Amino acid sequence: MSTRTSKEIIQLLSDLEPRRPSSSDRFRAVLEIGKLCASSLGLREYQREVTKQIRKLIACEHAFLFRLDEDSGQMFRECPLNDGRKWQRYDYKINPKNYIGECVHSQNATEVSVSPTDLRFRKLDDTLQSLVTKDAWLLPLINKGEVIGVLMVANSNESGFTPDDLEILELCSGQLAIALNSYNLVEQISKQFHQTVLAMADAIGKKDTYTGGHTKRVAHFAEMIAKEMDLAFEDMRDLRLAAVLHDVGKIGIEDAILKKKAPLTDEEFVVMRNHPAIGYAILGHIKSLSNVIDGMRYHHERPDGKGYPYGLKGEDIPIIASIISVADTFDAMISTRPYRKGLSPMVAWQEILDYSGTQFDCRVVEAFDRWFKKSKMYRNQDFGQKRKAS
Ligand SMILES: [Fe+2]
């Protein structure tokens, strides 16, 4: 049997004892929170890091951040699920019947009575009710007189939160409010940008009615495929934008070709095939959109190198472009043109599968196949066999 040294026993005992952070621990945590305020982290990473520092700062088990949704006027909080790639959202109405509303209306630190008989506590979501078991405080995050968020700390390590804890939390809540406000401003700019892009896509739609409806459908199919591929949050955001913009270069194609109600001649195809390069000429200078632009620029490339206009091969083609390629071709096949009837989705699906690895990226085709089989378009499970037999 192994024996422990006195040093190990002291360490074990101190680990078991709930520890209050020393002044230097607190100083470090406050500095970290200040540094996070000026960091380049995304909002969710910021939230994860800042709540970690706050738990250290006042030695408590939980810290949660609630944010104001300016569209709905409600507060919400998000928490990561499993590996952190997906987040669960909980919404809270701001009214005096729940603690969040009480804190927002009073604009003051609010003590939560952790009791299953307290109606204001029961208005919190089930997860919070199960996690907050001992004590909790809510602090408003105020920017220019308006509450834009709420910080919640819960389950103090010792005999309760002290006036010192609250004082230091009030200091930090000012920094949190500044950070949240700057994230909100970035989000507003991003929303305005998306609206501008959608207006641009609509303008292309007005030039060519086929392209208009097509753009929206391609964006939808691309998103469905990407969900099957479990694309990272940032790639998903870029993909949505690239899908909306994928045919933006058609704005530079003359109407005689774009609106032609008959199949294009070889010469006209040469002109039409240049639309990704025209799109790049329009948007290429926006450096912050390089992923989005690559998705648009290479959406007619093929893994076997027979695509256009650049003839890229295999993994040189960005995954976002490969997803748009499948979504775009699938929609083109099922759409009726003035000179031909659209194929049935089942026939188009089989065509995509047949060209996996040559025209389309295998990984994307696998994801497309999984999504299609779950969609309402998938009707006859024996279709593949019957088609091969015929
Ligand atoms: Fe295109």
Residues whose N, C-alpha, C, O or C-beta is under 5 A from the ligand:
A	BS01	LIG	H246 D247
